Each structure stands twice: as structure tokens, then as C-alpha cells.
Amino acid sequence: MSTFVIEEWYRGNECTIYSIRKDVDNPDAYTEADRFFEKYGSFGNAELEGATKLLLQFVVNEIADVHGAKEVFFNRFEKEAQALPYISGRQVNGVLQIDNFYPGFPLRLYCYRILENIVVLYNGGMKTSQSAQDSKDLSMKFYEAQTYTNKIKNALRDGILSISDSELIDEYGDDELIL
Amino acid sequence: MKSQIVKNMLHDIPEDIKLFSSIYADLMVRISEALVDQDLTKSDLAQKLDKRPSEISKWLNGGHNFTLKSLCKLQVELGVQLITVPQKRKHIDHDFVKAPAESWETKTSKTSCKIVPIAGIKFSQDYKTVVNE
């Protein structure tokens, strides 16, 4: 995978939501989060469109504006019962899925929760089989999410990215984040 | 966000979806905080709720939709308020509400209202209430 930009997608009172822009040279290009919400929000299927609206509302209102990216909103399989994660699914390499508002919720949106006040949204899709990797619409997004997460983790570890309040900045203090 | 479609979608989210999202998030945060405060494990909670640990796992991993019954049980066991339903209504306008005579007595003993008989209809079975402001 070539370089990508981490771009602020929505700034709430409690959490800043970033997303990935694949087209490094075009600042007007949509982020992966925009692509996801636009695609499934106008899919021509009432169930999918309702699910998309619920995800959008949850990310913007509940995570960004009201509660922050509480651990309870994300998978924590390695932990015991101190929380009640209502988002089920697997967590691989720190990549989380926002998915389970009710049984049979049809969409998966991948993301990386860096802190309670910083989340990066990737892309996602429809889950059509038991595992994400076997779902035609999801498998590529799943692997992309792994790559983005690895790069972000490494950049944070190596000081290429750092955190200032609820913002990601690069090593020169710039918010144009190209990895 | 750049997509105008997404901005419009956010602006036009139906009220029931907003409410669901908000209540669900509030509920999960509240329950998780109570569990952390009380230092409860899965087995502790299972024991308190008289459930199998596997069933509790379902709850904790999100593969379960709460029923009103399970929420009430959780509220009691965790000792935190999880649900409230507003009790007091300022205005009740029961047009042509059918109710047995005995429930009329119960109603009048609890609320300050007058019974307005509807012309031509037998009073004990059909009535209209108007709450005194």
C-alpha cells in the first residue's frame, strides 16, 4: 500500500474523529469514512440505509460529541467483565469493528481507537458470512484496516506522529499527516 | 467530512434512530461503569443474575438484545438506575377511551380530573377525562 493522509473528519466535544484519504495529492478527495457512509447510506436498501444512519449518528453524536471513544464501545475480548461491549466481533492488531447494535446488524465499519479522544475511521462493508475475511464486501477493507493500523502504530511509536490534546500532529507539529 | 450526501444524511437522521443511538450508548456506559465500580467479574454477575456464565458472555460481547426483564434485573442487581419512564402527564386526552367502571374509580383517586360523559353513550363504559390544569 502506498502513502495515505490521515485527515480530520469530525471534531466533537469529546473526541476527534479522523479518517484516511488515499489520494495524497488531492485534498478534495473523499476520505474512507465519507466513502463508506455515502455508499451504504444511499444503497437503495432500506435496512442498509437505516443501519448506516445509526452508525453515523453513533459515531458523530455518541462518540464524538457526548461520551468519547469509551472502551465499552469497542471490543475488549482480552478483558474480563469490567465492561459490557456492545460491539462484538474480533479485534485483530487493534483494529476494531463498530457493528453490533442489534443481532444481525448488516454493516461493519473498521476503525482504530487510539485514545478516548482520538479515533481513526477506515472503510467497511456488509458482512455476509461468518467471518469478515470471508465476506466478499469486507475482506479487502479488513486487510486495508490492518495495514493502516500498523502504519499508524509504528508512526506513533517512532515519533513520526504524536498526540497533542485530542489531535494528531506530525513530528514538525503539522496537522497534514502523510504516512 | 466532505461528502455533502453524508452531511445531509447526518442532518436528516430520523428521531427514532437518534433516540436509539443515544439511549443505547447511555445504557452501555452506565452498566460498564457500575461493573467497574463494583469490581464485578462475569461469574459474579452470572451468579447475581442467576444466569449461566455463557449467557452473560453473550451480553458482555454484545450478542444479545436486552429485554425489559433483563434490564430490570440488571438495575436491581447493580443498584443503578438504568431506565426511567416519565410518570406525570400534564394533559391526558382520552377520547372515547373504553374502561371498566372500577378503573374509573382508581383513576379518579390518583389524579385530579373530572369525568365528562359523552352524550348518548353509557357512562360506566365510555368516558372522556380532562385533567384539571
Contacts between the chains, C-beta under 8 A, distances in Angstrom:
chain1	res1	chain2	res2	distance
A	9	B	1	5.4
A	10	B	1	5.9
A	28	B	2	7.1
A	30	B	2	5.7
A	30	B	3	5.8
A	31	B	1	7.6
A	31	B	2	7.0
A	33	B	1	7.0
A	34	B	1	5.7
A	34	B	2	5.6
A	34	B	3	4.0
A	34	B	6	5.6
A	35	B	3	8.0
A	37	B	1	7.9
A	37	B	3	7.0
A	37	B	5	7.9
A	37	B	6	4.5
A	37	B	9	6.7
A	38	B	3	4.8
A	38	B	5	4.8
A	38	B	6	5.5
A	41	B	5	6.7
A	41	B	6	6.8
A	41	B	9	4.8
A	42	B	5	6.3
A	50	B	17	6.9
A	52	B	9	7.4
A	53	B	9	6.3
A	53	B	13	5.1
A	53	B	14	7.1
A	53	B	17	5.3
A	54	B	17	5.3
A	54	B	20	6.8
A	54	B	21	5.9
A	56	B	6	7.1
A	56	B	9	6.2
A	56	B	10	5.8
A	56	B	13	7.0
A	57	B	10	7.5
A	57	B	13	5.0
A	57	B	17	5.7
A	57	B	18	5.8
A	57	B	21	4.5
A	58	B	21	4.7
A	58	B	25	6.8
A	60	B	10	6.1
A	61	B	18	7.2
A	61	B	21	6.4
A	61	B	22	6.8
A	62	B	21	5.7
A	62	B	22	6.6
A	62	B	25	3.9
A	66	B	22	7.6
A	66	B	25	7.0
A	67	B	25	5.9
A	67	B	29	5.7
A	70	B	29	5.9
A	70	B	32	7.4
A	71	B	32	7.8
A	72	B	28	5.2
A	72	B	29	6.0
A	72	B	32	3.9
A	73	B	25	7.2
A	73	B	28	7.0
A	77	B	61	7.5
A	80	B	41	5.4
A	80	B	42	6.3
A	81	B	35	6.3
A	81	B	40	6.2
A	81	B	41	4.9
A	81	B	42	3.7
A	81	B	43	7.9
A	81	B	44	7.5
A	81	B	45	5.9
A	81	B	56	7.2
A	81	B	60	5.6
A	82	B	32	7.2
A	82	B	35	5.5
A	82	B	36	4.9
A	82	B	39	7.7
A	82	B	40	7.6
A	83	B	32	4.1
A	83	B	35	6.5
A	83	B	36	7.0
A	83	B	60	7.5
A	84	B	28	5.7
A	84	B	31	4.8
A	84	B	32	5.0
A	84	B	35	6.6
A	84	B	59	6.6
A	84	B	60	5.4
A	84	B	62	7.9
A	85	B	28	7.9
A	85	B	60	6.7
A	85	B	61	6.4
A	85	B	62	5.6
A	86	B	24	6.9
A	86	B	28	5.0
A	86	B	62	4.1
A	87	B	62	5.6
A	88	B	61	4.6
A	88	B	62	3.9
A	88	B	63	5.3
A	100	B	62	4.3
A	100	B	63	6.9
A	101	B	20	7.6
A	101	B	21	7.9
A	101	B	24	6.6
A	102	B	65	5.6
A	103	B	63	6.9
A	103	B	64	7.8
A	103	B	65	6.1
